[in-house]
Amino acid sequence: MAKKGKAAQRWRRIRIANGYYDSGGIGTIHKRLGALGFKKYSDYLASAHWQEFRTKIIAKRGYRCEICPASGVKIALHHRTYERLGNESEDDIILVCPDCHDRIHKSERMGGKGGLEGALKRVMQRVAKGRETA
């Protein structure tokens, strides 16, 4: 069952503003996934291409969060953009710990300016100012 009410409408507007949906309501990510032959994002993340890219990025940058000083924790690769999904550049990705990854997506859901990149900047600023710690 779909979400109803003002909160659901706000969430849909946020997702549209952040590029998840085009004007026809079809997800940008899903378009890219379909063009690559994947039905789900999780299938793409399990692909040999992504696993090789992930290993390369972590080896090059180190196994640490690029927002806070966390190391020795599980590291996620966060997409700054999905425009080149399947052909990501190193600049499209940031390495984050689970806490910072959650903060980025929470900030995005709150609907601040700048979409995903704005959420990332806000989290980085808060951590740098010491208002949030890993």
Backbone torsions as a table, in degrees:
resi	resn	phi	psi	omega
1	MET	NA	133.7	-178.0
2	ALA	-74.3	153.5	176.0
3	LYS	-66.5	148.5	178.7
4	LYS	-127.4	161.5	174.0
5	GLY	95.8	-176.4	-176.0
6	LYS	-63.2	-38.6	-179.7
7	ALA	-62.3	-42.5	179.2
8	ALA	-65.5	-40.2	178.2
9	GLN	-64.5	-41.2	178.9
10	ARG	-64.2	-44.1	179.6
11	TRP	-60.9	-42.4	178.8
12	ARG	-63.8	-41.7	178.3
13	ARG	-62.2	-41.5	178.8
14	ILE	-61.7	-46.9	-178.7
15	ARG	-65.2	-36.4	176.4
16	ILE	-65.2	-45.8	-179.3
17	ALA	-61.8	-31.1	-178.9
18	ASN	-88.5	6.0	173.8
19	GLY	87.5	8.4	178.8
20	TYR	-72.2	-29.1	-179.5
21	TYR	-124.6	142.6	169.8
22	ASP	-90.3	-177.1	-175.4
23	SER	-62.8	-23.2	179.1
24	GLY	-83.5	-3.9	178.3
25	GLY	87.1	3.2	179.0
26	ILE	-91.5	132.5	-175.5
27	GLY	-64.9	132.9	176.0
28	THR	-58.0	-43.4	179.3
29	ILE	-61.7	-43.8	-177.9
30	HIS	-65.6	-33.8	175.5
31	LYS	-62.3	-47.8	-179.2
32	ARG	-64.1	-43.1	179.6
33	LEU	-60.7	-45.0	179.2
34	GLY	-60.9	-41.3	178.7
35	ALA	-64.1	-27.3	179.1
36	LEU	-89.9	-6.0	179.0
37	GLY	90.1	18.9	179.7
38	PHE	-112.3	143.7	176.4
39	LYS	-90.6	-33.9	-175.5
40	LYS	-128.5	151.6	177.3
41	TYR	-60.7	-38.5	-179.9
42	SER	-62.8	-32.8	176.0
43	ASP	-65.5	-40.6	177.5
44	TYR	-62.9	-44.6	-179.3
45	LEU	-64.5	-23.3	177.8
46	ALA	-87.8	-5.8	-175.8
47	SER	-70.0	155.8	178.1
48	ALA	-61.5	-39.2	179.1
49	HIS	-57.9	-51.1	-177.6
50	TRP	-65.6	-43.2	-178.4
51	GLN	-61.8	-39.4	177.7
52	GLU	-66.9	-44.2	178.5
53	PHE	-62.1	-44.6	-179.6
54	ARG	-59.8	-47.8	179.5
55	THR	-60.2	-43.1	-179.7
56	LYS	-62.5	-45.4	-178.3
57	ILE	-65.5	-45.1	-179.8
58	ILE	-64.7	-40.8	178.7
59	ALA	-63.3	-38.3	-178.0
60	LYS	-73.5	-42.5	-173.5
61	ARG	-96.5	-18.1	-177.5
62	GLY	98.2	155.9	-176.1
63	TYR	-89.8	73.5	-178.8
64	ARG	-152.9	157.5	177.1
65	CYS	-72.2	136.0	179.7
66	GLU	-90.7	2.9	177.1
67	ILE	-105.1	-49.7	-180.0
68	CYS	-116.8	174.6	-177.4
69	PRO	-80.0	11.8	-176.6
70	ALA	-62.1	133.1	173.0
71	SER	-142.9	162.8	-179.0
72	GLY	76.1	14.8	176.1
73	VAL	-118.9	166.3	177.3
74	LYS	-63.0	130.7	-177.8
75	ILE	-106.2	132.2	175.9
76	ALA	-105.0	148.8	172.3
77	LEU	-99.2	113.7	-178.2
78	HIS	-96.1	128.6	176.2
79	HIS	-76.3	122.8	172.9
80	ARG	-75.7	-27.3	177.4
81	THR	-150.7	153.6	176.4
82	TYR	-107.7	7.0	-177.0
83	GLU	-57.9	-36.1	-177.6
84	ARG	-110.9	28.0	179.8
85	LEU	-51.5	126.4	-176.8
86	GLY	96.2	-16.8	177.8
87	ASN	-143.6	44.3	-175.8
88	GLU	-61.4	146.1	168.8
89	SER	-96.3	165.8	179.3
90	GLU	-62.6	-29.5	179.8
91	ASP	-72.5	-14.9	179.6
92	ASP	-78.2	-9.4	-169.7
93	ILE	-123.7	142.9	170.2
94	ILE	-130.9	138.8	178.7
95	LEU	-86.6	127.9	-177.0
96	VAL	-138.5	150.0	173.5
97	CYS	-77.1	166.1	179.8
98	PRO	-57.3	-38.9	-179.4
99	ASP	-64.0	-47.1	-179.5
100	CYS	-68.1	-36.2	177.9
101	HIS	-61.8	-44.2	177.2
102	ASP	-62.3	-41.2	179.6
103	ARG	-62.5	-40.5	179.5
104	ILE	-60.6	-49.4	-177.4
105	HIS	-70.2	-33.0	176.1
106	LYS	-65.6	-43.5	179.4
107	SER	-63.7	-39.0	177.3
108	GLU	-62.2	-45.4	-179.5
109	ARG	-64.2	-27.9	-179.8
110	MET	-71.5	-11.4	172.1
111	GLY	83.1	26.3	177.5
112	GLY	-68.7	173.8	-178.4
113	LYS	-70.3	149.7	170.6
114	GLY	89.5	5.7	176.9
115	GLY	59.2	-142.8	-177.7
116	LEU	-61.0	-43.4	-178.5
117	GLU	-66.3	-38.6	176.6
118	GLY	-63.7	-41.0	177.7
119	ALA	-62.0	-44.1	178.8
120	LEU	-59.9	-45.4	179.9
121	LYS	-63.0	-42.1	179.9
122	ARG	-62.5	-43.1	179.4
123	VAL	-64.0	-44.6	-179.9
124	MET	-60.8	-40.8	179.1
125	GLN	-65.3	-42.7	-179.9
126	ARG	-65.0	-40.9	179.2
127	VAL	-66.6	-43.1	-180.0
128	ALA	-61.8	-35.1	180.0
129	LYS	-82.2	-3.7	177.9
130	GLY	81.8	9.9	179.3
131	ARG	-77.4	-20.8	175.6
132	GLU	-134.0	145.0	177.2
133	THR	-127.0	159.8	179.6
134	ALA	-77.2	NA	NA
